[in-house]
C-alpha cells in the first residue's frame, strides 16, 4: 500500500459529550462504506488513519478515527480511564447515527477496543450491545502494568514506561513542558527511536517519506498543548486497566508481526491465552509498522466480512 493522501486535508468533526467535553474525529476511506471506528496508537492522533485510507477506499470502508481526550483536537479529561472509552465511541456513533459499526484498534489503541469488548461481554445491557459488529486488534499493546509484559518491551521503551509508574510530579518533570514543546516543534526527533528495534520490514516501510511525514505529524498532534492525552495514557497503560480479560468472551481477531520490535509478539500470545474467543494471526518477519501498512487491505477485508455476518 502507498499512502499518497495529504495529512491535514481531512475534515475535522466534533462530537460533544453530555458533560460538554469536545471529541474530535475525522473520516477516511469511502464515505458510504461499512463504518469502522478506529482507535489510534500512542502517542498519535486521529490522523494515523491515513495509513489505511487507500485500502479503506478500495474495499469500501468508512473509517472514523477519534482523537482520545487530550490528543489532537479533543478536549482533555484528566480523570479518564481506559474503561471509559466506550462512552466516547457511543457519543461519536450517535452523532453520526450509526446503527451498526465495527472497531479497529492499533498498537496503543488496542486496550481501548478491549474496553469496548469487555462492555459487550457483560451480562447487564450496555448501549453498545447490538451495535458493534466485529472487533479487530493490530499489534496491540499488552497489559504492561504487569511485570511480565513490561519486561518483554524493548529496553528504551521500558525505561519510559517505568517512569509512567511513578508519581505525577516526576512524570511532569520528564514528560512535561520542555520535552513536549521540543517534540511538538520537531517531531522528526523520534525517527531514530522508531528504528531502534525495527526489523527489516519496518525499516523498509519507515524509509518511505510519506509514511515518515505522516507519523511525524501524529507525534506533533500528540505533543500539542502540553501532551495531556499522551501523559494520561502513559499513566493508564502502566496501572491496572480494570479489565477482567478472561471475561471478555466476544470474538476478536488479532494481527501481529512475529518480528515486532515495538510491541513484542509475546503480548499477542498472552492475549490469545487469556481471551476465550480470540483468533491470533501471526505474520512471519513483519514488524510494528509493516503490519498496518502492508496488510491493511487483508485486515479490512476480513473485518468487513465479519461485520456482514454478525453483531455482538
Backbone as a ProteinNet text record, in pm:
[ID]
protein_1_A
[PRIMARY]
XXXXXXXXXXXXXXXXXXXXXXXXXXXXXXXXXXXXXXXXXXXXXXXXXXXXXXXXXXXXXXXXXXXXXXXXXXXXXXXXXXXXXXXXXXXXXXXXXXXXXXXXXXXXXXXXXXXXXXXXXXXXXXXXXXXXXXXXXXXXXXXXXXXXXXXXXXXXXXXXXXXXXXXXXXXXXXXXXXXXXXXXXXXXXXXXXXXXXXXXXXXXXXXXXXXXXXXXXXXXXXXXXXXXXXXXXXXXXXXXXXXXXXXXXXXXXXXXXXXXXXXXXXXXXXXXXXXXXXXXXXXXXXXXXXXXXXXXXXXXXXXXXXXXXXXX
[TERTIARY]
82.9	0	86.6	48.4	120.2	29	77.4	-1.8	28.5	-68.7	-47.8	-131.1	-235.9	-318.8	-237.9	-278.5	-202.6	-263.1	-191.7	-241.5	-265.5	-375.6	-409.2	-523	-554.4	-664.7	-795.7	-788.8	-910.9	-999.4	-1129.6	-1224.2	-1232.7	-1217.4	-1233.4	-1381.8	-1425	-1562.4	-1559.1	-1663.1	-1668.4	-1797.4	-1783.8	-1899.2	-1883.8	-1994.9	-1991.7	-2060.2	-1992.1	-2048.4	-2156.6	-2228.1	-2333.7	-2278.7	-2152.2	-2089.8	-2033.3	-2038.5	-1989.2	-1847.1	-1783.1	-1646.2	-1645.1	-1546.8	-1536.3	-1454.9	-1508.8	-1439.1	-1416.9	-1291.9	-1258.7	-1247.1	-1295.6	-1280.4	-1277.4	-1227.5	-1226.9	-1262.4	-1308.3	-1349.3	-1257.8	-1224.2	-1133.4	-1200.1	-1132.8	-1188.8	-1304.6	-1407.3	-1521.8	-1640.5	-1692.1	-1797.7	-1921.7	-1956.8	-2077.3	-2043	-1921.4	-1877.5	-1922.7	-1874	-1903	-1834.5	-1908.7	-1847	-1757.9	-1636.4	-1539.8	-1480.2	-1490.1	-1431.6	-1289.6	-1196.9	-1052.3	-997.3	-921.5	-854.4	-704.7	-651.3	-511.6	-414.2	-287	-182.1	-132.9	-11.4	47.2	191.5	233.4	147.1	114.6	-7.8	-50.6	-173.9	-253.4	-376.6	-466	-580.8	-676.8	-618.8	-519	-461	-385.5	-357	-291.4	-369.9	-499.7	-584.6	-551.6	-473.2	-427.2	-348.9	-289.2	-212	-296.3	-424.2	-511.9	-621.1	-607.5	-709.5	-733.8	-625.5	-642.1	-701.8	-657.6	-715.3	-863.8	-899.4	-1039.8	-1122.1	-1067.5	-1136	-1161.4	-1057.6	-1064.5	-1167.3	-1169.9	-1253.6	-1395.9	-1412.2	-1545.2	-1567.9	-1470.4	-1480.5	-1485.1	-1579.9	-1589.1	-1517.3	-1396.1	-1310.9	-1328.3	-1372.1	-1398.9	-1295.7	-1203.4	-1089.8	-1107	-1098.1	-1128.1	-1000.6	-981.5	-876.5	-920.6	-840.2	-871.5	-858.4	-920.3	-912.8	-768.9	-744.7	-612.3	-520.5	-563.9	-487.8	-547.4	-461	-509.9	-603.3	-727	-825.9	-931.9	-911	-1005.3	-968.9	-1072	-1051.7	-1000.3	-907.3	-853.1	-958.8	-932.6	-1012.8	-914.9	-875.1	-770.8	-813.8	-943.8	-992.9	-1025.8	-1005.1	-1049.8	-973.8	-1041	-983.6	-998.5	-922.9	-934.4	-1076.7	-1139.5	-1274	-1380.8	-1344.2	-1440.6	-1454.5	-1359.4	-1358.9	-1484.5	-1548.5	-1673.1	-1776.2	-1777	-1871.6	-1841.1	-1712.4	-1676.4	-1713.9	-1694.7	-1734.4	-1884.1	-1963.1	-2107.9	-2145.9	-2076.7	-2106	-2087	-1975	-1948.8	-2045.9	-2069.1	-2160.6	-2301.3	-2345.2	-2479.2	-2487.8	-2381.9	-2384.6	-2392.9	-2323.1	-2323.6	-2441.9	-2525.8	-2644	-2605.7	-2499.7	-2456.1	-2535.7	-2610.6	-2684.4	-2591.3	-2498.3	-2401.6	-2265.1	-2161.2	-2025.1	-1930.4	-1807.9	-1703.9	-1594.3	-1500.9	-1393.8	-1258.2	-1162.7	-1026.6	-931.1	-852.2	-757.5	-615.5	-529.1	-391.7	-295.9	-204.2	-99.3	-158.8	-130	-183.1	-332.5	-396.2	-542.4	-606.9	-526	-578.7	-648.8	-587.8	-656.1	-792.4	-808	-935.3	-1043.6	-1005.1	-1101.3	-1135.8	-1038.1	-1067.5	-1165.5	-1160.2	-1258	-1398.9	-1412.1	-1543.3	-1584.8	-1489.2	-1519	-1568	-1506.3	-1549	-1691.5	-1723	-1859.6	-1959.5	-1922.4	-2011	-2028.8	-1927.2	-1930.5	-2005.3	-2034.3	-2100.8	-2246	-2297.2	-2434.2	-2539.3	-2512.9	-2612.7	-2610.7	-2725.7	-2731.5	-2643.6	-2580.3	-2499.2	-2535.9	-2532.7	-2572.6	-2494.4	-2374	-2300.1	-2361.2	-2435	-2490.4	-2577.7	-2551.5	-2630.6	-2588	-2487.4	-2443	-2302.1	-2221.6	-2086.2	-2089.8	-2037.9	-2044.5	-1920.4	-1803.6	-1678.4	-1569.8	-1468.9	-1358.3	-1225.7	-1135.2	-1003.6	-894.9	-788.7	-671.8	-551	-468.6	-348	-227.5	-136.9	-15.4	-47.1	-146.6	-190.2	-91.9	-81.9	-3.5	-66.9	16.2	-32.9	-40.8	-90	-107.4	26.3	93.1	229.7	235	120.1	123.8	163.6	160.4	208.6	357.5	438.1	583	621.3	548	581	577.5	470.3	457.8	551.4	571.4	660.5	803.7	848	985.2	1009.3	903.8	918.9	938.9	914.4	927.5	1075.2	1107	1245.5	1296	1426.1	1481.8	1448.8	1455.1	1428.9	1285	1193	1052	1029.1	1098.7	1082.5	1119.9	1225.5	1267.3	1158.7	1104.5	999.1	873.7	839.1	717.5	732.8	852.2	876.4	850.8	884.1	857.4	707.4	628.4	484	424.6	498.3	450	478.3	556.4	599.4	497.9	531.7	444.1	421.2	306	271.4	376.5	434	529.8	653.5	691.6	808.4	776.1	655.8	612.9	611	560.9	554.5	694.5	789.1	925.5	989.3	967.8	1032.9	956.9	823.9	743.2	663.2	700.5	627.2	669.9	656.1	669.9	784.6	912.1	1022.7	1023.9	999.9	1003.8	892.8	770.8	658.4	668.8	716.7	733.9	837.1	945.4	1050.3	996	922.4	869.3	756.8	679.3	572.9	632.7	745.4	808.8	891.1	961.5	1046.8	1013.5	896	857	949.3	1027.6	1121.5	1230.1	1242.5	1342.9	1317.8	1195.4	1164.9	1191.4	1233.5	1252.9	1355.6	1465.2	1567.5	1515	1431.9	1376.8	1288.5	1214.4	1128.5	1209.7	1330.8	1412	1501.9	1502.6	1594.3	1583.5	1461.8	1441.5	1361.5	1366	1282.9	1341.6	1261.3	1308	1313.9	1363.6	1381.3	1249.7	1139.8	1010.6	969.7	994.9	963.2	1055.9	1183.5	1278	1241.4	1193	1152	1032.4	933.6	815.3	852.9	936.8	974.1	1065.4	1121.6	1204.5	1121	990.4	902.1	871.2	904.9	884.5	740.7	643.1	503.3	465.4	517	488.1	553.3	680.5	751.9	686.6	649.1	582.8	453.4	377.8	251.2	273.8	365.7	392	444	527.6	576.4	461.8	367.8	253.6	169.2	152.3	72.5	145.3	277.9	354	333.1	338.3	315	175.4	76.4	-60.3	-63.8	3.4	1.3	71.2	174.9	253.9	199.2	98.9	45.6	-18.4	-10.9	-77.1	-32.5	95.7	147.5	122.3	72.5	53	-31.1	-145.5	-223.7	-274.3	-306.1	-355.3	-247.4	-129	-18.6	27.4	32.1	75.2	-26.2	-155	-255.8	-247.4	-226.2	-212.6	-92.9	18	136.6	105.1	29	-12.2	-107.5	-206.7	-308.7	-251.3	-164.8	-106.4	-29.8	32.7	121.1	52.6	-78.2	-157.6	-273.9	-324.5	-428.6	-540.2	-568.7	-669.8	-813	-830	-964.3	-1041.8	-970.4	-1033.7	-1012.1	-1118.9	-1105.3	-1097.6	-976.7	-956.5	-1030.8	-1033.6	-1096.3	-1248.2	-1304.4	-1448.9	-1482.6	-1381.4	-1404.8	-1421.1	-1541.4	-1565.2	-1638.2	-1611.1	-1666.8	-1559.6	-1598.1	-1498.9	-1410.7	-1280.9	-1181.7	-1077.6	-1038.1	-928	-808.5	-694.4	-571.7	-465.8	-407.4	-299.9	-171.6	-60.5	63.6	182.5	285.7	408.5	500.3	552.3	642.1	772.2	811.5	937.5	916.1	797.6	765	864.4	938.6	1034.7	983.2	857.7	796.5	703.5	610.1	524.2	550.8	619.2	662.7	545.5	569.6	468.1	418.4	498.7	455.8	330.8	310.2	188.3	65.6	76.8	-34.3	-61.3	43.5	25.9	-34.6	-2	-64.7	-214.5	-251.3	-394.2	-461.9	-394.8	-453	-476.8	-391.4	-407.5	-518.9	-541.4	-632.7	-774.6	-789.6	-921.5	-986.9	-1104.4	-1165.3	-1196.4	-1224	-1269.1	-1183.5	-1052.1	-961.1	-891.4	-889.9	-815.5	-690.2	-574.1	-446.4	-387.1	-356.9	-284.4	-145	-43.5	95.3	154.6	217	273.4	426.1	479.7	622.9	707	810.8	908	849.9	723.8	664.6	680.7	677	700.9	580.6	607.6	500.8	437	515.4	464.3	426.7	496.7	468.5	331.3	286.1	157	40.6	22.5	-90.3	-76	46.8	64.9	49.4	122.3	125.2	7.4	-53.5	-162.3	-298	-304.9	-429.9	-544.7	-517.8	-624.3	-677.8	-587.5	-627.4	-703.6	-655.3	-719.2	-860.3	-875.9	-1007.6	-1104.6	-1054.6	-1141.5	-1199	-1112.5	-1159.8	-1257.6	-1230.8	-1317.9	-1454.3	-1455.8	-1584.2	-1662.6	-1594.3	-1661.5	-1726.1	-1651.7	-1706.4	-1822.4	-1814.1	-1919.5	-2049.6	-2039	-2159	-2229	-2157.4	-2215.8	-2249	-2231.2	-2262.8	-2273.2	-2339	-2347.2	-2327.6	-2239.5	-2207.3	-2304.6
-118.8	0	124.1	227.1	353.5	462.8	540	649.1	774.6	822.4	939.8	1058.2	1034	1144.5	1232.4	1357	1453.7	1469.7	1430	1452	1600	1630.7	1769.3	1817.9	1743.8	1781.8	1715.8	1628.4	1565.1	1668.2	1643.8	1735.8	1706.8	1809.9	1797.8	1800.6	1700.2	1696.8	1688.2	1739.5	1746.9	1684.2	1597.4	1548.1	1601.7	1618.8	1674.5	1578.9	1546.9	1456	1526.5	1449.2	1505.5	1608.5	1592.8	1687.4	1809.9	1809.9	1924.3	1909.9	1794.2	1773.4	1751.2	1811.1	1805.2	1683.2	1605.7	1490.7	1519.2	1517.6	1540.9	1408.3	1406.9	1288.5	1329.7	1242.2	1262.5	1131.3	1142.9	1024.4	1003	877.6	838.5	727.1	686.3	578	623.4	538.2	566	614.7	735.8	795	707.5	631.3	547.7	402.2	377.7	241.6	185.4	65.6	-3.2	72.8	119.6	202	121.8	172.2	114.6	229.1	220.7	321.2	278.9	373.1	346.1	406	326.5	372.2	381.7	503.4	526.9	481.9	478.5	432	538.2	514.9	602.9	633	761.2	879.2	911.5	947.7	962.8	1052.7	1037.1	1114.5	1048.1	1107.3	1051.9	1044.8	1128.9	1131.5	1003	923.4	794.5	709.2	729.9	650.7	673.1	779.3	794.1	670.6	597.8	478.8	375.8	371	269.9	333.5	462.7	535.5	474.3	449	398.9	259.2	174	39.5	48.4	139.3	156.5	204.8	297.2	343.5	228.5	149.9	40.1	-65	-98.3	-207.9	-162.8	-34.3	17.1	27.5	84.6	102.8	252.7	290.1	426.7	427.9	479.5	474.4	602.6	587.3	701.3	698.7	793.3	792.9	903.1	864.2	953.3	990.6	1119.8	1163	1129.9	1052.3	1030.9	1163.4	1175.2	1300.8	1347.6	1473.9	1531.7	1513.4	1441.8	1425.9	1515.5	1563.8	1638.6	1750.8	1742.4	1847.5	1807.1	1695.2	1653.7	1717.9	1758.7	1822	1719.4	1757.8	1663.1	1621.7	1507.8	1460.9	1395.1	1469.9	1423.1	1303.8	1280.2	1170.8	1045.4	1047.5	935	807.5	695	562	490.9	384.8	308.9	257.2	213.5	156	260.5	389.8	495	515.9	466.7	499.9	454.1	343.8	307.8	420.4	504.9	615.3	718.2	741.5	832.7	772.3	641.6	573.1	591.2	571.8	587.7	730.1	825.5	965.4	995.9	950.9	973.3	894.1	768.4	684.4	742.4	794.8	854.3	980.3	1062.5	1184	1150	1043.3	1003.1	913	884.8	798.8	661.3	605	471.9	366.8	286.6	178.3	62.4	34.7	-72.4	-26.1	-73.1	-37.6	-141.7	-141.9	-229.6	-144	-209.9	-139.1	-195.5	-104.7	-141.8	-65.8	-138.3	-76.2	-112.8	-11.6	-33.6	5.4	-84.1	-58.3	-10.8	113.2	164.9	187.1	174	179.4	46.7	-60.4	-193.1	-202.6	-153.5	-161.3	-92.3	11.9	83.7	3.5	-66.1	-154.5	-272	-319.6	-426.2	-379.1	-250.8	-196.5	-206.3	-182.9	-199.2	-345.3	-434.4	-577.8	-621.2	-568.7	-602.9	-554.6	-434.2	-383.4	-475.5	-524.5	-613.3	-747.4	-788.7	-921.2	-922.9	-807.7	-804.1	-850.1	-918.5	-969.3	-858.8	-748.8	-641.3	-566.5	-519.3	-449.9	-324.7	-300.7	-181	-121.4	12.3	73.2	25.7	-31.6	-86.3	-215.3	-283.1	-414.2	-405.1	-493.1	-496	-395.5	-313.5	-212.7	-240	-312.5	-346.4	-479.7	-479.7	-599.5	-685.7	-624.8	-701.5	-619	-690.5	-627	-680.4	-589	-628.2	-549	-618.7	-557	-577.9	-474.3	-483.4	-445.4	-539.9	-518.1	-449.3	-498.2	-424.7	-433.5	-324.1	-320.6	-412.3	-492.3	-578.9	-504.7	-571.1	-507.1	-486.4	-378.2	-355.2	-309.4	-299.9	-279.9	-410.7	-521.3	-649.3	-660.2	-698.4	-704.9	-794.6	-903.4	-998.3	-930.4	-852.3	-785.9	-665.9	-595.8	-480.2	-522.9	-632.5	-678.3	-728	-757.7	-802.5	-685.4	-563.6	-446.2	-415	-348.5	-306	-217	-217.2	-150.2	-1.8	67	211.2	239.7	161.6	179.2	144.9	43.6	0.3	111.4	184.6	295.4	401.5	440.3	541.9	494.1	367.8	315.1	302.4	271.7	269.3	408.1	511.6	647.3	669.7	608.6	624.2	567.6	477.7	418.2	506.2	612.2	694.7	804	885.1	993.7	1094.2	1162.4	1257.4	1366.8	1412.6	1523.2	1481.4	1350.7	1303.5	1291.2	1242.2	1237.2	1376	1473.5	1610.5	1666.2	1626.9	1674.4	1619.3	1490.4	1425.5	1448.4	1437.9	1446.3	1576.5	1672.9	1798.1	1896.9	2025.9	2135.7	2128.9	2128.2	2132.7	2015.6	1894.4	1776.2	1780.4	1806.3	1806.4	1921.1	2037.4	2150.4	2117.9	2050.8	2012.1	1916.5	1813.1	1713.7	1770.7	1863.4	1926.1	2007.6	2072.8	2156.5	2073.9	1971	1887.4	1739.4	1695.7	1555.3	1455.9	1503.5	1414.5	1362.1	1419.6	1371.8	1226.2	1179.4	1041.9	940.8	987.8	895.8	787.6	825.7	727.1	628.5	677.6	589.7	482.3	518.3	419.7	304	332.8	232.2	152.6	186.5	122.5	-29.5	-79.4	-224.4	-272.2	-194.3	-225	-337	-436.4	-539.4	-482.2	-561.1	-515.6	-467.3	-536.9	-497.6	-358.5	-326.8	-193.3	-88.1	-119.6	-21.5	14.6	-83.6	-55.2	39.8	12.6	98.5	238.5	245.2	374.8	455.6	392.7	466.1	544	523	593.6	732.7	838	973.9	1002.8	951.7	980.6	920	801	735.5	812.2	847	920.4	1055.6	1125.1	1255.9	1241.8	1138.1	1116.5	1085.4	994.7	958.7	1078.1	1160.1	1280.5	1377.3	1384.9	1474.4	1427.8	1297.5	1247.3	1269.9	1264.1	1295.5	1441.3	1530.7	1672.8	1694.4	1623.4	1632.4	1589.2	1478.3	1422	1512.3	1583.5	1666.3	1808.2	1844.2	1980.1	2009.3	2134.1	2181.5	2106.8	2067.3	2001.2	1853	1793.6	1647.8	1587.6	1646.1	1588.3	1447.8	1417.8	1284.2	1179.1	1208.3	1113.2	1090.8	1196.7	1182.4	1101.4	1120.5	1040.6	894.9	870.6	733.1	664.1	735.6	676.7	628.9	707.2	666.4	547.2	554.5	449	315.4	316.4	191.4	118.2	193.6	133.3	110	126.5	96.1	5.6	-67.2	-168	-111	-180	-131	-154.9	-240.2	-270.6	-361.9	-438.1	-529.9	-674.5	-747.7	-891.4	-969	-993.6	-1042.7	-1173.1	-1264.2	-1393.2	-1384.2	-1270.2	-1249.5	-1187.6	-1152.3	-1091.7	-1204.5	-1257	-1377.2	-1347.3	-1229.6	-1196.5	-1220.2	-1249.1	-1278.6	-1158	-1181	-1077.3	-1139.5	-1064.8	-1109.6	-1019.5	-1079	-1005.9	-1039.2	-933.5	-947.6	-892.2	-967.8	-921.5	-976.7	-894.5	-937.3	-1010.2	-1123.5	-1200.2	-1125.6	-1034.9	-962.7	-824.1	-796.8	-665.2	-630	-519.8	-476.4	-365.7	-324.1	-218.7	-278.7	-360.4	-438.9	-585.5	-657.8	-794	-890.4	-991.1	-1091	-1162.2	-1164.1	-1227.3	-1162.6	-1034.6	-968.2	-1028.5	-1048.3	-1107.6	-1249.9	-1324.5	-1462.7	-1467.9	-1371	-1363.3	-1340.1	-1247.8	-1224.5	-1351.9	-1424.8	-1548.9	-1650.3	-1650.7	-1742.5	-1697	-1567.2	-1512.9	-1490.9	-1450	-1415.1	-1538.7	-1575.2	-1702.7	-1717.2	-1605.6	-1615.5	-1528.3	-1536.8	-1456.8	-1543.4	-1495.4	-1561.2	-1479.1	-1541.3	-1473.4	-1511.1	-1409.1	-1428.3	-1370.5	-1458.2	-1415.5	-1403.6	-1290	-1263.2	-1272	-1370	-1400.8	-1284.6	-1246.5	-1143.1	-1001.8	-983.6	-849.9	-777.9	-643.9	-562.6	-480.6	-374.9	-294.2	-199.7	-153	-59.3	-130.2	-237.5	-306.1	-373.3	-419.4	-489.6	-396.1	-280.9	-195.2	-134.2	-115.9	-55.5	-159.4	-270.1	-367	-463.6	-483.1	-580.3	-513.9	-382.3	-311	-363	-393.6	-443.9	-576.9	-668.6	-800.3	-788.4	-701.8	-682.5	-627.2	-528.7	-466.6	-560.7	-639.6	-737	-834.6	-883.8	-977	-909.7	-783.4	-710.1	-684.9	-649	-627.8	-757.3	-867.5	-996.7	-1030.2	-1008.5	-1034.6	-940.7	-817.1	-718.3	-763.5	-821.6	-859.7	-980	-1059.4	-1185.1	-1188.1	-1076.3	-1083.1	-949.1	-949.6	-833.5	-883.5	-818	-862.6	-805.1
0	0	0	-74.1	-75.3	-24.2	71.3	124.8	44.6	-33.6	-117.8	-73	6.3	53.1	148.6	158.6	238	376.1	482.4	617.4	642.6	704.1	730.7	643.7	536.1	449.1	490.8	591.5	637.4	708.2	707	771.3	920.5	999.2	1143.7	1178.6	1255.6	1304.7	1456.9	1519.2	1664.7	1716.4	1815.3	1892.2	2034	2102.4	2237.2	2334	2442.4	2542.2	2623.1	2702.6	2786.7	2884.4	2923	3016.2	2945.9	2811.9	2735.6	2684.6	2706.6	2658.4	2507.7	2440.6	2295.1	2252.4	2157.8	2099.8	1951.3	1907.4	1767.4	1692.7	1569.5	1486.4	1339.9	1256.2	1111.5	1044.3	919.9	845.8	725.5	701.2	594.6	513.5	406.5	327.1	241.4	232.2	145.6	229.2	201.7	286.3	301.8	199.1	206.4	239.3	287.2	311.5	444.7	474.6	600.5	714	815	919.3	1014.4	1033.4	1126.2	1208.4	1340	1427.4	1463.2	1446.2	1455.8	1584.5	1659.7	1782.1	1754.6	1759.1	1722.7	1831	1794.8	1884.7	1980.7	2035.3	2136.3	2101.3	2109.9	2109.5	1964.3	1935.8	1798.1	1793.5	1689.5	1676.5	1574.1	1552.6	1456.6	1316	1285.4	1150.2	1117.7	1217.8	1194.2	1094.5	1087.2	997.2	850.5	818.2	680.3	634.3	727.8	691.2	617.9	648.6	588.1	502.4	474.9	398.3	260.3	187	50	48.4	139.4	147	182	272.2	309.7	191.5	112.8	-8.5	-104.8	-126.9	-223.9	-182.7	-54.9	-7.2	23	49.2	82.6	231.3	300.7	445	476.8	558.3	610.9	745.1	747.9	865.2	946.8	1070.8	1158.3	1269.9	1266.6	1358.5	1462.9	1590.5	1701.9	1777.1	1802.7	1895.3	2037.6	2109.8	2250.8	2327	2443.9	2519.1	2539.5	2507.6	2524.2	2405.7	2302.7	2179.1	2070.8	1980.1	1865.4	1905.7	1857.8	1883.5	1985	2054.6	2158.4	2291.5	2364	2493.6	2594.7	2681	2780.8	2883.5	2944.2	3057.5	3153.6	3255.6	3347	3430.6	3439	3522.2	3441.4	3310.7	3228.6	3260.9	3237.4	3249.4	3115.3	3096	2970.6	2953.2	3061.3	3051	3023.5	3017	2984.4	2833.6	2755.2	2612.9	2537.9	2575.8	2506.5	2506.5	2608.3	2611.5	2502.6	2474.9	2365.8	2230.8	2217.1	2094	2069.7	2173.7	2160.5	2124.8	2183	2154.9	2005.9	1950.4	1808.2	1720.9	1756.9	1678.5	1677.5	1789.5	1795.5	1710.4	1714.3	1633.4	1484.8	1445	1304.2	1269.5	1370.8	1351.4	1295.2	1350.9	1309	1385.2	1313.3	1378.8	1412.8	1322.7	1344.6	1297.4	1362.4	1325.1	1384.1	1333.3	1387.2	1447.9	1517.4	1586.4	1546.9	1524.4	1487.5	1578.1	1658.8	1749.7	1712.6	1695.4	1652.9	1765.8	1800.5	1898.5	2030.7	2071.9	2197.1	2196.3	2079.9	2072.7	2107	2109.6	2139.6	2273.4	2383.7	2513.9	2514.6	2435.3	2432.6	2359.8	2255.3	2188.9	2280.6	2357.3	2454.2	2560.8	2596.6	2691.6	2633.6	2503.3	2437.4	2437.5	2410.9	2412.1	2549.9	2653.8	2790.2	2816.8	2770	2785.8	2716.3	2598.6	2523.3	2592.3	2666.2	2728.7	2861.8	2918.5	3048.3	3037.1	3139.2	3132.8	3131.7	3202.1	3203.5	3070.1	3024.3	2894.7	2894.8	2781.8	2762.5	2626.5	2612.3	2485	2363.2	2382.4	2268.9	2216.5	2301.8	2268	2142.5	2049	1926.7	1822.5	1852.2	1755.2	1702.9	1779.1	1735	1661.7	1540.1	1456.3	1466	1480.8	1483.2	1549.3	1601.8	1673.6	1620.8	1585.5	1535.5	1606.7	1644.7	1705.9	1615.3	1602.5	1520.4	1606.5	1627.1	1708	1840.9	1916.8	2035.5	2151.4	2224.3	2346.7	2450.7	2517.2	2623.8	2755.8	2860.3	2992.1	3062.2	3028.2	3076.3	3222	3287.4	3432.4	3501.1	3427.5	3477.5	3443.8	3540.1	3520.2	3403.7	3386.5	3279.2	3143.3	3117.1	2987.4	2976.2	3085.6	3081.1	3050.6	3109.3	3088.7	2946.8	2872.7	2734.6	2637.7	2684.2	2598.6	2572.9	2460.2	2434.8	2548.6	2571.4	2689.5	2693.9	2578	2578.1	2617.6	2562.1	2597.7	2744.2	2790.3	2929.3	3026.8	2995.7	3081.9	3089.6	2972.9	2970.4	3042.1	3021.3	3082.8	3233.8	3279.9	3424.8	3485	3407.1	3453.7	3470	3381.8	3390.1	3517.4	3581.8	3705.9	3827.1	3805.6	3917.9	3950	4047.8	4091.6	3978.4	3982.9	3877.9	3861.9	3972.8	3962.8	3884.4	3896.2	3823.2	3674.7	3644	3504.5	3443	3520.2	3470.4	3446.3	3531.2	3516.4	3388.6	3363.5	3249.2	3119.2	3125.4	3003.6	2995.8	3075.7	3080.4	2974.1	3006.4	2912.4	2814.3	2859	2763.2	2664.9	2716.6	2629.5	2525.9	2570.6	2476.9	2377.6	2422.3	2331.3	2223.3	2264.2	2169.6	2064.1	2109	2015.1	1930.2	1986.1	1907.9	1793.5	1819.7	1717.3	1619.1	1670.5	1585.7	1606.1	1559.4	1580.9	1514.1	1416	1349.2	1440.7	1560.1	1655.7	1696.9	1681.9	1723.9	1612.2	1494.8	1382.4	1415.5	1477.8	1512.4	1616.7	1708.7	1811.9	1749.5	1644.4	1578.6	1521.3	1479.8	1411.1	1504.7	1632.9	1726.9	1725.1	1735.3	1738.8	1617.9	1509.7	1393.4	1309.3	1271.6	1177.7	1036.7	945	806.7	746.5	774.2	717.4	763.5	889.6	940.4	880.9	870.2	815.8	672	596.6	458.6	456.7	540.8	546.4	595	697.6	754.7	663.9	560.6	464.9	364.5	364.3	270.7	325.8	252.2	302.5	345	270.9	304.8	439.5	467.7	595	709.5	692.2	797.5	823.4	717.1	732.4	810.9	779.3	849.6	997.3	1026.9	1166.2	1245.6	1182	1249	1278.4	1185.5	1207	1325.7	1339.1	1451.8	1585.1	1583.4	1704.5	1742.9	1643.2	1670.8	1728.3	1673.6	1727.4	1873.4	1901.3	2036.8	2137.3	2092.5	2183	2199.4	2120.2	2125.5	2261.6	2301.9	2424.5	2550.3	2552.5	2672.1	2677.9	2569.6	2558.7	2670.7	2704.9	2815.1	2786.5	2661	2627.8	2639.6	2585.9	2590.7	2734.5	2812.2	2951.4	3031.9	3002.3	3070.8	3027.8	2898	2850.5	2915.2	2926.7	2988.6	3129.4	3201.7	3337.1	3330.9	3242.6	3237.3	3192.1	3092.5	3044.2	3153.5	3243	3342.4	3477.3	3481.1	3600.5	3560.8	3654.8	3628.5	3541.6	3430.6	3336.6	3384.8	3482.5	3529.7	3436.3	3355.1	3260.6	3304.4	3335.3	3365	3232.5	3185.2	3048.5	3020	3115.8	3089.8	3078.3	3114.4	3097.5	2962	2884.1	2752.4	2651.4	2642	2561.6	2431.3	2372.2	2241.1	2135.1	2009.9	1905.8	1874.5	1872.7	1840.6	1749.1	1646.2	1559.8	1585.9	1613.8	1643.7	1539.2	1479.9	1382.6	1444.3	1434.7	1496.3	1419.3	1406.2	1340.3	1436.6	1395.1	1482.8	1512.8	1421.9	1440	1500.6	1550.6	1606.9	1717.8	1698.8	1797.7	1886.6	1866	1947.5	2051.6	2007.3	2096.7	2063.3	2147.9	2113.6	2093.2	2010.6	1979.2	2105	2210.9	2335.9	2393.6	2366.3	2413.2	2344.8	2214.6	2140.3	2187.8	2213	2258	2397.9	2481.3	2613.8	2599.6	2510.3	2486.3	2437.2	2348.9	2295.9	2406.2	2507.3	2620.6	2714.8	2724	2823.7	2773.3	2648.6	2595	2534.1	2580.7	2540.7	2392.5	2321.7	2183.2	2091.3	2107.6	2025.9	1921.9	1797.6	1690	1661.2	1670.7	1651.2	1515.5	1435.7	1310.4	1327.3	1327.5	1338.8	1198.8	1171.9	1039.6	1047.1	978.5	984.9	933	1007.3	968.8	962.2	1000.7	994.8	1128.1	1121.4	1239.5	1281.6	1355.9	1415.1	1314.4	1219.4	1118.7	989.4	958.3	832.4	832.6	949.1	952.1	915.7	985.2	946.5	807.8	759	627.2	515.9	526.2	417.2	418.3	533.8	544.8	567.6	547.6	575.2	489.7	364.9	277.6	329.8	362.1	411.6	543.9	631.9	762.2	745	656.8	638.3	566.8	473	405.9	508.2	596.8	699.5	794.5	829.4	920.8	858	730.4	661.4	654.5	627.6	621.9	757	865.1	998.6	1029.6	981.1	1001.7	937.9	820.5	744.6	802.5	882.1	928.2	1076.2	1145.8	1288.8	1355.4	1469.7	1557.5	1699.8	1772.9	1908.2	2010.8
[MASK]
++++++++++++++++++++++++++++++++++++++++++++++++++++++++++++++++++++++++++++++++++++++++++++++++++++++++++++++++++++++++++++++++++++++++++++++++++++++++++++++++++++++++++++++++++++++++++++++++++++++++++++++++++++++++++++++++++++++++++++++++++++++++++++++++++++++++++++++++++++++++++++++++++++++++++++++++++++++++

